[in-house]
């Protein structure tokens, strides 16, 4: 495949900056009847420090967990391939 016939760029993603992945996932979920995910409920991303000099660490949520919970709230039909 050398090129795409059509590309869709939602307006809200164009200037989303760091939130582009979140906005992209929400756009896909909003425009889908089914959501196929690979979601391990026990996985936690590594803890991160907020800044270089910070002593405290925070536990970020995984992007998949955020998308999964959004799909649940939107009452989408979800297929988790980890359960198959």
C-alpha positions as CSV (number, residue, x, y, z in Angstrom):
1,X,0.0,0.0,0.0
2,X,1.6,3.2,-1.1
3,X,-1.0,5.7,0.1
4,X,-4.4,6.0,1.7
5,X,-7.4,7.0,-0.3
6,X,-8.8,9.0,2.5
7,X,-7.6,10.2,5.9
8,X,-9.8,11.5,8.7
9,X,-8.4,14.2,11.1
10,X,-10.9,15.2,13.7
11,X,-10.7,18.9,14.5
12,X,-10.4,18.4,18.3
13,X,-7.2,16.2,17.8
14,X,-5.4,18.7,15.6
15,X,-4.3,21.0,18.5
16,X,-4.6,18.5,21.3
17,X,-0.9,18.4,22.2
18,X,-0.2,15.9,25.0
19,X,-3.8,14.8,25.1
20,X,-3.8,13.7,21.4
21,X,-3.8,10.0,22.3
22,X,-6.7,10.4,24.7
23,X,-8.6,12.5,22.2
24,X,-7.9,10.0,19.4
25,X,-9.1,7.0,21.5
26,X,-12.3,8.8,22.5
27,X,-12.9,9.7,18.8
28,X,-12.5,6.1,17.8
29,X,-14.8,4.9,20.6
30,X,-17.4,7.5,19.9
31,X,-17.6,6.4,16.2
32,X,-17.6,2.6,16.9
33,X,-20.1,0.0,17.9
34,X,-17.5,-2.4,19.1
35,X,-14.2,-1.9,21.0
36,X,-11.6,-4.6,20.7
37,X,-8.9,-4.1,23.4
38,X,-6.0,-5.9,25.0
39,X,-6.5,-4.9,28.6
40,X,-4.9,-6.5,31.6
41,X,-6.7,-5.2,34.7
42,X,-3.7,-6.1,36.9
43,X,-1.2,-4.0,34.9
44,X,0.1,-0.8,36.3
45,X,2.5,1.5,34.5
46,X,5.8,2.3,36.3
47,X,5.5,5.1,38.9
48,X,6.9,8.4,37.8
49,X,8.2,11.5,39.4
50,X,6.4,14.7,38.5
51,X,9.6,16.7,38.1
52,X,13.3,16.0,38.3
53,X,13.6,17.4,41.8
54,X,10.5,15.8,43.2
55,X,10.7,13.2,46.0
56,X,7.2,11.9,45.6
57,X,6.2,9.6,42.8
58,X,2.8,9.3,41.2
59,X,1.0,6.3,39.7
60,X,-0.1,7.1,36.2
61,X,-3.1,5.2,34.7
62,X,-2.4,3.3,31.5
63,X,-3.9,4.7,28.3
64,X,-5.6,1.4,27.7
65,X,-7.3,1.6,31.1
66,X,-8.5,5.1,30.4
67,X,-9.9,4.1,27.0
68,X,-11.5,0.9,28.4
69,X,-13.3,2.8,31.2
70,X,-14.5,5.4,28.6
71,X,-15.9,2.7,26.4
72,X,-17.7,1.2,29.4
73,X,-19.2,4.6,30.3
74,X,-20.3,4.9,26.6
75,X,-22.0,1.5,26.8
76,X,-20.0,0.0,23.9
77,X,-19.7,-3.7,23.2
78,X,-16.2,-4.6,24.4
79,X,-14.1,-7.6,23.4
80,X,-11.0,-8.0,25.5
81,X,-8.7,-10.3,23.6
82,X,-6.8,-11.2,26.8
83,X,-10.0,-13.0,28.0
84,X,-10.4,-14.9,24.7
